[in-house]
Amino acid sequence: MLRFLRHAILPAFAFFFVLELMLVGAIEFWPDFRENIAGIRIFTQFKVLRGLVGLLKEGELPGYIVFQHFFKGSLLGVTVSVMFAVNAVAGEAHRGTLEILLARPLSRTRILMERYLLGALQIVIPLALTTWTIPYLLMERWDEEIALYPLMLGSVHMSCMYLAIHGTTFFLSTIGRHPIRIAIGMFFFCVLQFAVYLMMDATQYSLVQLVDPLLFIDLFTTEQLNWNICGGLLGYTALTVAMSIFAFRRRLP
């Protein structure tokens, strides 16, 4: 039980706590942001971000929450998506304990899937729970209302991206031996994608487009997931899991 608490509940709670703390700070700042949105837009350096800040005025409160929780919070989400997967197998190989893991009287597929599902749940559940608290925080602090259903759809959409990142890292962990190198490589790739997104002429070539704030703002109008994006991300995640199983079955200590 203690081992389970240490490896599952505590990291998930830490993710939840930091996300919730960021939300509380963002909601506390909401009236100041609404009053000074024009000045904030002027002092924003990148044209892409200036455009997003300008669009927040049209989206009002939903746009602000989307920007703060899903867009700004994505940095933390990407970090935990990588960290919850990078040690799954590569960490065991690096510590020299992979042979002990493989000696367990369980199939390799079961061992691997237990680790994958544990990491995936550590990402998805805290994001869903913090998203669920948004309407209550707003009502308690500023007596303002926001629809919960589109927010939860946004949580599903963002989870699809996090799972794709988690799945990619997980696959690299099943074939690698150096978790730090894998983590650095994934962080470099994600930072590069964000940098490309901020370049006006190259924005469309960035994978960040798949979680563009405008997609989340549209959820408040359509109340429907974009299955072209979410389905593609889930399909890619399923592929990474399949490749991980294939690689792990053939892996030597």
PAZAPA-4460 file (N, C-alpha, C; in steps of 0.05 Angstrom, whole numbers, plus 32768, in hexadecimal, padded with zeros to 4 digits):
% residues 253
    n_x    n_y    n_z   ca_x   ca_y   ca_z    c_x    c_y    c_z   seq   type   mol
   8010   7FE8   8000   8000   8000   8000   8011   8019   8000     1      M     A
   8026   801A   8011   8037   8031   8012   8045   8036   7FF8     2      L     A
   804D   8020   7FEB   805B   8022   7FD1   8047   802E   7FBC     3      R     A
   802E   8025   7FBD   801A   802F   7FAB   8016   804D   7FAF     4      F     A
   8014   8055   7FC9   8010   8071   7FCF   8027   8082   7FC5     5      L     A
   803F   8078   7FC8   8057   8087   7FC0   8058   808A   7FA1     6      R     A
   8052   8074   7F93   8056   8074   7F77   803E   807D   7F66     7      H     A
   8027   807F   7F73   800F   8086   7F64   8000   809E   7F6F     8      A     A
   7FF7   809C   7F87   7FE6   80B1   7F92   7FF6   80CB   7F97     9      I     A
   800D   80C9   7FA3   801C   80E1   7FAA   8024   80F2   7F92    10      L     A
   802F   80E6   7F7C   8035   80F6   7F65   801D   8102   7F58    11      P     A
   8007   80F3   7F57   7FEE   80FD   7F4C   7FE3   8114   7F5C    12      A     A
   7FE5   8111   7F77   7FDB   8127   7F88   7FEC   8140   7F84    13      F     A
   8007   813C   7F81   8018   8154   7F7D   8011   8162   7F63    14      A     A
   800B   8153   7F4E   8002   815F   7F35   7FE8   816E   7F39    15      F     A
   7FD5   8162   7F46   7FBB   816E   7F4C   7FBF   8188   7F5C    16      F     A
   7FD0   8187   7F71   7FD4   819E   7F83   7FDF   81B6   7F74    17      F     A
   7FF3   81B1   7F63   8000   81C7   7F55   7FED   81D3   7F40    18      V     A
   7FDE   81C1   7F32   7FCA   81CB   7F1E   7FB5   81DC   7F2C    19      L     A
   7FAB   81D2   7F43   7F97   81E0   7F52   7FA1   81FB   7F5C    20      E     A
   7FBA   81FB   7F65   7FC6   8214   7F6F   7FC8   8229   7F58    21      L     A
   7FD0   821F   7F41   7FD1   8231   7F29   7FB5   823C   7F22    22      M     A
   7FA1   822B   7F25   7F86   8233   7F1F   7F7C   8249   7F33    23      L     A
   7F82   8244   7F4C   7F79   8258   7F61   7F86   8273   7F5B    24      V     A
   7FA0   8273   7F54   7FAE   828C   7F4E   7FA2   8299   7F35    25      G     A
   7F9C   8289   7F21   7F90   8295   7F08   7F75   82A1   7F0D    26      A     A
   7F64   8293   7F1D   7F49   829D   7F23   7F4B   82B6   7F34    27      I     A
   7F5E   82B7   7F46   7F61   82CF   7F57   7F69   82E7   7F46    28      E     A
   7F77   82E2   7F30   7F81   82F8   7F1F   7F6C   8300   7F09    29      F     A
   7F56   82F1   7F07   7F43   82F6   7EF1   7F39   8312   7EEF    30      W     A
   7F30   8320   7F04   7F26   833B   7F01   7F3B   834E   7EF7    31      P     A
   7F54   834B   7F01   7F6A   835D   7EF8   7F70   8358   7EDA    32      D     A
   7F6F   833F   7ED2   7F74   8339   7EB6   7F5F   8345   7EA4    33      F     A
   7F46   8342   7EAC   7F30   834D   7E9C   7F32   836B   7E99    34      R     A
   7F3B   8379   7EAE   7F3D   8396   7EAC   7F55   839F   7E9D    35      E     A
   7F6A   838F   7E9B   7F83   8398   7E8F   7F8A   8387   7E76    36      N     A
   7F77   837B   7E69   7F7C   8369   7E53   7F89   8378   7E3B    37      I     A
   7F81   8391   7E37   7F8D   83A1   7E21   7FAB   83A5   7E25    38      A     A
   7FB2   83AD   7E3E   7FCE   83B1   7E44   7FDF   8398   7E43    39      G     A
   7FD3   8381   7E4C   7FE1   8368   7E4B   7FE6   8360   7E2E    40      I     A
   7FD3   8365   7E1D   7FD7   835E   7E01   7FED   836E   7DF4    41      R     A
   7FEF   8388   7DFB   8004   8399   7DF0   8020   8390   7DF7    42      I     A
   8023   8387   7E10   803E   8380   7E1A   8044   8363   7E15    43      F     A
   8033   8354   7E08   8039   8338   7E01   804B   8338   7DE8    44      T     A
   8062   832B   7DEA   8076   832E   7DD5   806F   831F   7DBB    45      Q     A
   8064   8306   7DBD   805F   82F6   7DA6   8044   82FC   7D99    46      F     A
   8043   82FE   7D7F   802A   8304   7D71   8015   82EE   7D76    47      K     A
   801E   82D5   7D77   800B   82C0   7D7C   7FFD   82C3   7D97    48      V     A
   800D   82C9   7DAC   8002   82CD   7DC7   7FF1   82E6   7DC8    49      L     A
   7FF9   82FB   7DB9   7FE9   8314   7DB9   7FCD   830E   7DAD    50      R     A
   7FCD   82FD   7D98   7FB4   82F5   7D8D   7FA3   82E5   7DA0    51      G     A
   7FAF   82D4   7DAF   7FA0   82C4   7DC2   7F95   82D5   7DD8    52      L     A
   7FA6   82E8   7DE2   7F9C   82F9   7DF8   7F85   830A   7DEE    53      V     A
   7F87   8313   7DD4   7F71   8323   7DC9   7F57   8313   7DC7    54      G     A
   7F59   82F9   7DC0   7F42   82E8   7DBE   7F36   82E2   7DD9    55      L     A
   7F45   82E5   7DEE   7F3A   82DF   7E08   7F25   82F4   7E0F    56      L     A
   7F27   830B   7E03   7F12   8320   7E08   7EF7   8317   7DFD    57      K     A
   7EF8   8309   7DE6   7EDF   82FE   7DDB   7ED5   82E7   7DEB    58      E     A
   7EE7   82D6   7DF4   7EDF   82BE   7E04   7ED8   82C5   7E20    59      G     A
   7EE1   82DD   7E29   7EDD   82E6   7E45   7EE7   82D0   7E58    60      E     A
   7ED7   82C9   7E6C   7EDF   82B7   7E81   7EE7   829B   7E76    61      L     A
   7ED8   828E   7E64   7EE0   8274   7E5A   7EFC   8275   7E4C    62      P     A
   7F00   828A   7E3C   7F1A   828D   7E2F   7F31   8290   7E43    63      G     A
   7F2C   829F   7E58   7F41   82A3   7E6C   7F47   8289   7E7A    64      Y     A
   7F33   827A   7E82   7F37   8261   7E90   7F45   824D   7E7E    65      I     A
   7F3D   824C   7E65   7F4B   823A   7E51   7F68   8241   7E4F    66      V     A
   7F6E   825B   7E4D   7F8A   8264   7E4A   7F9A   825C   7E63    67      F     A
   7F8F   8261   7E7A   7F9E   825C   7E93   7FA0   823F   7E99    68      Q     A
   7F8B   8230   7E97   7F8B   8214   7EA1   7F96   8201   7E8C    69      H     A
   7F8E   8204   7E73   7F96   81F0   7E5F   7FAF   81F9   7E50    70      F     A
   7FB2   8213   7E49   7FC9   821B   7E3A   7FE1   8220   7E4C    71      F     A
   7FDF   8231   7E60   7FF5   8235   7E72   7FFC   821C   7E83    72      K     A
   7FE7   820E   7E8B   7FEB   81F6   7E9B   7FF7   81DF   7E8B    73      G     A
   7FF8   81E2   7E70   8003   81CD   7E60   8021   81C8   7E65    74      S     A
   802F   81DC   7E6E   804B   81D8   7E75   804F   81C4   7E8B    75      L     A
   803E   81C7   7EA0   803F   81B4   7EB6   8035   8198   7EAC    76      L     A
   8020   8198   7E9C   8016   817F   7E92   802A   816F   7E81    77      G     A
   8038   817D   7E70   804C   8170   7E60   8062   8165   7E72    78      V     A
   806A   8174   7E86   807F   816B   7E98   8078   8151   7EA6    79      T     A
   8060   8150   7EB2   8058   8138   7EC0   8053   8121   7EAD    80      V     A
   804A   8127   7E94   8045   8111   7E81   805F   8103   7E7A    81      S     A
   8075   8113   7E79   808F   8107   7E74   809A   80F9   7E8C    82      V     A
   8098   8106   7EA3   80A4   80FB   7EBC   8096   80E2   7EC6    83      M     A
   807C   80E0   7EC1   806D   80C8   7ECA   8072   80B0   7EB8    84      F     A
   807F   80B4   7EA1   8084   809E   7E8E   80A2   8097   7E8B    85      A     A
   80B3   80AA   7E90   80CF   80A6   7E88   80DD   8090   7E98    86      V     A
   80D5   808B   7EB0   80E2   8077   7EC1   80D5   805B   7EBF    87      N     A
   80C0   8059   7EB0   80B0   8040   7EAF   80C2   8027   7EAB    88      A     A
   80D4   8028   7E97   80E6   8012   7E91   8103   801B   7E91    89      V     A
   8108   8033   7E85   8123   803D   7E84   812F   8041   7EA0    90      A     A
   811E   8049   7EB3   8127   804D   7ECE   8130   8033   7EDB    91      G     A
   8121   801E   7ED6   8129   8003   7EE0   8144   7FFA   7ED3    92      E     A
   8146   7FFF   7EB9   815F   7FF7   7EAB   8176   8007   7EB5    93      A     A
   8172   8020   7EBA   8188   8032   7EC4   8191   802A   7EE0    94      H     A
   817E   8021   7EF1   8185   8019   7F0C   818E   7FFC   7F0E    95      R     A
   818C   7FED   7EF8   8194   7FD2   7EF8   8180   7FBF   7F04    96      G     A
   8167   7FC8   7F06   8152   7FB7   7F13   813E   7FAC   7EFE    97      T     A
   8143   7FAF   7EE5   8131   7FA6   7ED0   812E   7F87   7ED1    98      L     A
   8144   7F79   7ED6   8143   7F5C   7ED7   8131   7F53   7EEE    99      E     A
   8132   7F61   7F04   8120   7F5A   7F1B   8103   7F5E   7F13   100      I     A
   80FE   7F74   7F05   80E2   7F7A   7EFC   80D8   7F64   7EE9   101      L     A
   80E9   7F5B   7ED7   80E1   7F47   7EC3   80DE   7F2C   7ED0   102      L     A
   80EA   7F28   7EE7   80E8   7F0E   7EF5   80CE   7F0A   7F04   103      A     A
   80BD   7F1E   7F05   80A4   7F1C   7F13   8092   7F08   7F04   104      R     A
   8082   7EF9   7F12   8071   7EE4   7F05   8058   7EF0   7EF7   105      P     A
   805D   7F04   7EE6   8048   7F11   7ED7   8052   7F14   7EBA   106      L     A
   803F   7F16   7EA8   8047   7F1A   7E8C   8053   7F36   7E89   107      S     A
   8064   7F38   7E75   8070   7F52   7E70   805B   7F67   7E68   108      R     A
   8047   7F5E   7E59   8031   7F71   7E51   8023   7F7C   7E69   109      T     A
   801D   7F6B   7E7D   8010   7F74   7E95   8021   7F87   7EA5   110      R     A
   803A   7F81   7EA8   804D   7F92   7EB6   804E   7FAE   7EA9   111      I     A
   8050   7FAE   7E8F   8052   7FC7   7E80   8039   7FD7   7E82   112      L     A
   8022   7FCA   7E7E   8008   7FD8   7E7D   8001   7FE3   7E99   113      M     A
   8009   7FD5   7EAE   8005   7FE0   7EC9   8013   7FFA   7ECC   114      E     A
   802C   7FFB   7EC2   803C   8014   7EC5   8031   802A   7EB3   115      R     A
   8028   8022   7E9B   801D   8036   7E89   8003   8042   7E94   116      Y     A
   7FF1   8031   7E9D   7FD7   803B   7EA7   7FDA   804B   7EC0   117      L     A
   7FED   8044   7ED1   7FF2   8053   7EE9   7FFB   8070   7EE2   118      L     A
   800D   8073   7ECF   8016   808D   7EC7   8000   809D   7EB9   119      G     A
   7FF0   808F   7EA8   7FDA   809D   7E9A   7FC5   80A8   7EAE   120      A     A
   7FBE   8098   7EC1   7FAA   80A0   7ED5   7FB5   80B7   7EE6   121      L     A
   7FCF   80B7   7EEB   7FDB   80CD   7EFB   7FD9   80E8   7EED   122      Q     A
   7FD6   80E7   7ED3   7FD4   80FF   7EC3   7FB7   8107   7EBF   123      I     A
   7FA6   80F4   7EB7   7F8B   80FB   7EAF   7F79   8102   7EC7   124      V     A
   7F7B   80F3   7EDD   7F69   80F8   7EF4   7F6E   8114   7F01   125      I     A
   7F87   811C   7F07   7F8B   8136   7F12   7F81   814D   7F00   126      P     A
   7F86   814A   7EE6   7F7C   815F   7ED3   7F5E   8161   7ED4   127      L     A
   7F50   814A   7ED4   7F33   814A   7ED4   7F28   8156   7EEE   128      A     A
   7F35   814F   7F05   7F2C   8159   7F1F   7F2F   8177   7F21   129      L     A
   7F46   8181   7F19   7F4B   819E   7F1B   7F38   81AD   7F08   130      T     A
   7F33   81A2   7EF1   7F20   81AF   7EDE   7F04   81B0   7EEA   131      T     A
   7EFC   819B   7EF8   7EE2   8199   7F04   7EDE   81AE   7F1A   132      W     A
   7EF4   81B7   7F26   7EF1   81CB   7F3C   7EEE   81E7   7F32   133      T     A
   7EF4   81EC   7F18   7EF4   8208   7F0E   7EDA   8217   7F13   134      I     A
   7EC2   820C   7F0C   7EAA   821B   7F11   7EA5   8221   7F2E   135      P     A
   7EAD   820F   7F40   7EA9   8214   7F5C   7EBC   8229   7F67   136      Y     A
   7ED4   8229   7F5D   7EE7   823E   7F65   7EDE   825A   7F5C   137      L     A
   7ED4   825B   7F44   7ECB   8275   7F39   7EB2   827F   7F48   138      L     A
   7EA0   826D   7F4E   7E87   8275   7F5C   7E8E   827D   7F79   139      M     A
   7EA0   826F   7F86   7EA8   8276   7FA1   7EB6   8290   7FA3   140      E     A
   7EC8   8296   7F90   7ED9   82AE   7F92   7ECC   82C6   7F86   141      R     A
   7EC1   82C4   7F6E   7EB7   82DB   7F5F   7E99   82DA   7F59   142      W     A
   7E8B   82C5   7F61   7E6F   82C2   7F5B   7E69   82C2   7F3D   143      D     A
   7E7B   82B5   7F2E   7E78   82B4   7F11   7E74   8296   7F09   144      E     A
   7E65   8292   7EF4   7E5E   8277   7EEB   7E6C   8270   7ED1   145      E     A
   7E73   8257   7ECE   7E7F   824D   7EB5   7E75   8230   7EB1   146      I     A
   7E6F   8229   7E99   7E64   820E   7E93   7E79   81F9   7E99   147      A     A
   7E71   81E4   7EA7   7E84   81CE   7EAE   7E89   81BB   7E97   148      L     A
   7E74   81B5   7E88   7E76   81A1   7E73   7E8C   81A7   7E5E   149      Y     A
   7E8C   81C0   7E53   7EA2   81C6   7E40   7EBE   81C4   7E4C   150      P     A
   7EC0   81CC   7E66   7ED9   81CA   7E74   7EE3   81AD   7E76   151      L     A
   7ED0   819B   7E7C   7ED8   817E   7E7D   7EDF   8173   7E62   152      M     A
   7ED2   817D   7E4D   7EDA   8175   7E32   7EF6   817F   7E2C   153      L     A
   7EFC   8197   7E36   7F17   81A1   7E33   7F2C   8190   7E41   154      G     A
   7F23   8186   7E59   7F35   8174   7E68   7F3A   815B   7E58   155      S     A
   7F26   8150   7E4B   7F29   8138   7E3B   7F3C   813E   7E23   156      V     A
   7F38   8154   7E16   7F49   815C   7DFF   7F66   815E   7E08   157      H     A
   7F6B   816C   7E1E   7F86   8170   7E28   7F92   8156   7E31   158      M     A
   7F82   8145   7E3C   7F8C   812A   7E45   7F96   811A   7E2D   159      S     A
   7F88   811D   7E17   7F91   810E   7DFE   7FAD   8116   7DF6   160      C     A
   7FB3   8130   7DF8   7FCE   8139   7DF2   7FE2   812F   7E07   161      M     A
   7FDC   8131   7E20   7FEE   8128   7E35   7FF3   810A   7E32   162      Y     A
   7FDF   80FB   7E2B   7FE2   80DE   7E28   7FF4   80D8   7E10   163      L     A
   7FF2   80E8   7DFB   8004   80E4   7DE4   8021   80E9   7DEC   164      A     A
   8026   80FE   7DFC   8041   8103   7E05   804B   80EE   7E18   165      I     A
   8039   80E5   7E2A   803F   80D0   7E3D   8045   80B6   7E2E   166      H     A
   8035   80B0   7E1A   803A   8097   7E0B   8054   8097   7DFB   167      G     A
   805B   80AE   7DF0   8075   80B0   7DE2   808C   80AC   7DF5   168      T     A
   808B   80B9   7E0C   80A0   80B6   7E20   80A1   8099   7E2A   169      T     A
   808A   808D   7E2E   8088   8072   7E38   8096   805F   7E24   170      F     A
   8091   8063   7E0A   809D   8051   7DF6   80BC   8055   7DF7   171      F     A
   80C5   806D   7DF8   80E2   8072   7DFA   80EE   8065   7E13   172      L     A
   80DE   8065   7E28   80E8   8058   7E41   80EB   803A   7E3E   173      S     A
   80D9   802E   7E2E   80DA   8011   7E2A   80F2   8008   7E19   174      T     A
   80FD   801A   7E0A   8114   8013   7DF9   812E   8020   7E02   175      I     A
   812D   8031   7E16   8145   8040   7E1F   814F   8037   7E3A   176      G     A
   8166   8042   7E42   8172   803C   7E5C   8179   8055   7E6C   177      R     A
   8175   806C   7E60   817D   8085   7E6E   8165   8098   7E70   178      H     A
   8156   8097   7E86   813E   80A7   7E88   8143   80C5   7E87   179      P     A
   8159   80CE   7E90   815F   80EB   7E90   8162   80F4   7E73   180      I     A
   8170   80E4   7E63   8173   80EC   7E46   8158   80EC   7E38   181      R     A
   8147   80D8   7E3E   812D   80D7   7E32   811D   80F0   7E3A   182      I     A
   811D   80F7   7E53   810E   810E   7E5D   8118   8128   7E50   183      A     A
   8132   812B   7E4E   813D   8143   7E42   8135   8145   7E25   184      I     A
   8136   812E   7E17   812E   812E   7DFB   8111   8135   7DF7   185      G     A
   8100   812B   7E08   80E3   8131   7E06   80DE   814E   7E0D   186      M     A
   80EB   8158   7E21   80E7   8175   7E28   80F1   8187   7E12   187      F     A
   8108   8180   7E06   8112   8190   7DF0   80FE   8190   7DD9   188      F     A
   80F3   8179   7DD2   80DF   8177   7DBC   80C7   8188   7DC2   189      F     A
   80BD   8187   7DDB   80A5   8196   7DE2   80AA   81B4   7DE2   190      C     A
   80C1   81BC   7DEC   80C8   81D9   7DEB   80CB   81E2   7DCF   191      V     A
   80D7   81D2   7DBE   80DA   81D9   7DA1   80BE   81DD   7D94   192      L     A
   80AC   81CB   7D9B   8091   81CD   7D8F   8083   81E7   7D98   193      Q     A
   8087   81EF   7DB1   807B   8207   7DBC   8088   8220   7DAF   194      F     A
   80A2   821E   7DAA   80B0   8235   7D9D   80A6   8238   7D81   195      A     A
   80A2   8223   7D73   8098   8224   7D57   807B   8230   7D58   196      V     A
   806C   8228   7D6C   8050   8232   7D6E   8050   8250   7D71   197      Y     A
   8064   825C   7D7F   8064   8278   7D84   806D   8288   7D6B   198      L     A
   8078   827B   7D57   8081   8288   7D3F   8069   828A   7D2C   199      M     A
   8061   82A3   7D26   8048   82A8   7D17   8048   8298   7CFD   200      M     A
   805E   8298   7CEF   805F   828B   7CD4   8061   826D   7CD5   201      D     A
   8066   8262   7CED   806B   8245   7CEF   8057   8238   7D03   202      A     A
   8044   8247   7D0D   8032   823C   7D21   8024   8223   7D18   203      T     A
   801C   8222   7CFF   800D   820B   7CF5   801D   81F1   7CF4   204      Q     A
   8038   81F4   7CF7   8049   81DC   7CF6   804F   81D1   7D12   205      Y     A
   8044   81DD   7D26   8049   81D4   7D42   8033   81C2   7D4B   206      S     A
   803A   81AD   7D5A   8026   819B   7D66   8016   81A9   7D7C   207      L     A
   801F   81C0   7D86   8010   81CF   7D99   7FF5   81D8   7D8E   208      V     A
   7FF4   81D9   7D74   7FDA   81E0   7D67   7FC4   81CD   7D6E   209      Q     A
   7FCB   81B5   7D75   7FB7   81A1   7D7D   7FA9   81A7   7D97   210      L     A
   7FB6   81B9   7DA7   7FA9   81C2   7DC0   7FA8   81E0   7DC1   211      V     A
   7FA3   81EC   7DAA   7FA1   820A   7DA8   7F8A   8213   7DBA   212      D     A
   7F8D   8229   7DC9   7F77   8232   7DDA   7F5D   8237   7DCC   213      P     A
   7F5E   823E   7DB2   7F45   8242   7DA3   7F34   8229   7DA1   214      L     A
   7F42   8212   7DA1   7F33   81F8   7DA0   7F23   81F4   7DB9   215      L     A
   7F2E   81FD   7DD0   7F20   81FA   7DE9   7F0A   820E   7DEC   216      F     A
   7F0E   8226   7DE2   7EF9   823B   7DE3   7EE2   8232   7DD2   217      I     A
   7EE7   8225   7DBC   7ED1   821B   7DAA   7EC0   8207   7DB8   218      D     A
   7ECB   81F8   7DCC   7EBB   81E4   7DDB   7EA4   81F0   7DE9   219      L     A
   7EA6   820A   7DF1   7E90   8217   7DFF   7E79   821D   7DEC   220      F     A
   7E7E   821D   7DD2   7E69   8221   7DBE   7E5E   8207   7DB3   221      T     A
   7E71   81F5   7DAB   7E69   81DC   7D9F   7E61   81C6   7DB3   222      T     A
   7E6E   81C7   7DCA   7E6B   81B2   7DDF   7E6F   8196   7DD3   223      E     A
   7E83   8194   7DC1   7E8A   817B   7DB5   7EA8   817A   7DB2   224      Q     A
   7EB3   8162   7DB7   7ED0   815F   7DB4   7ED7   815F   7D96   225      L     A
   7EEE   8168   7D90   7EF9   8166   7D75   7F06   814B   7D72   226      N     A
   7EF6   8138   7D67   7F00   811C   7D66   7F15   8119   7D51   227      W     A
   7F17   812B   7D3E   7F2D   812A   7D2B   7F48   812C   7D39   228      N     A
   7F49   813E   7D4D   7F61   8141   7D5D   7F63   812D   7D73   229      I     A
   7F4F   812B   7D83   7F4F   8118   7D9A   7F52   80FB   7D91   230      C     A
   7F44   80F4   7D7C   7F46   80D9   7D72   7F61   80D3   7D67   231      G     A
   7F6D   80E7   7D59   7F88   80E3   7D50   7F9D   80E0   7D66   232      G     A
   7F9A   80F0   7D7B   7FAC   80EE   7D92   7FA9   80D3   7DA0   233      L     A
   7F90   80CA   7DA4   7F8C   80B1   7DB1   7F96   809A   7DA0   234      L     A
   7F92   809C   7D86   7F9D   8087   7D74   7FBB   8086   7D75   235      G     A
   7FC8   809D   7D76   7FE5   809E   7D78   7FEE   8092   7D93   236      Y     A
   7FDF   8099   7DA8   7FE6   808E   7DC3   7FE4   806F   7DC3   237      T     A
   7FCF   8065   7DB7   7FCB   8048   7DB5   7FE3   803B   7DA6   238      A     A
   7FEC   8049   7D91   8003   803F   7D82   801C   803E   7D93   239      L     A
   8021   8053   7DA3   8039   8053   7DB5   8037   803D   7DC9   240      T     A
   801F   8037   7DD4   801C   8022   7DE7   8022   8007   7DDA   241      V     A
   8018   8003   7DC2   801D   7FEA   7DB3   803A   7FE6   7DAE   242      A     A
   8048   7FFB   7DA6   8065   7FFA   7DA0   8074   7FF4   7DBA   243      M     A
   806A   8000   7DD0   8077   7FFB   7DEA   8075   7FDE   7DF2   244      S     A
   805E   7FD2   7DEE   805A   7FB6   7DF5   806C   7FA4   7DE4   245      I     A
   806C   7FAA   7DCA   807D   7F9B   7DB7   809A   7F9C   7DBF   246      F     A
   80A4   7FB4   7DC6   80C0   7FB8   7DCD   80C6   7FAA   7DE8   247      A     A
   80B4   7FAD   7DFB   80B9   7FA2   7E16   80BA   7F83   7E16   248      F     A
   80A9   7F77   7E06   80A8   7F5A   7E04   80C3   7F4F   7DFB   249      R     A
   80D2   7F5E   7DEB   80EB   7F55   7DDF   8103   7F61   7DED   250      R     A
   80FE   7F70   7E02   8115   7F7E   7E0F   8124   7F6A   7E21   251      R     A
   813E   7F6E   7E21   8150   7F5F   7E33   8158   7F71   7E4A   252      L     A
   815D   7F66   7E61   8166   7F76   7E78   817F   7F85   7E72   253      P     A
***
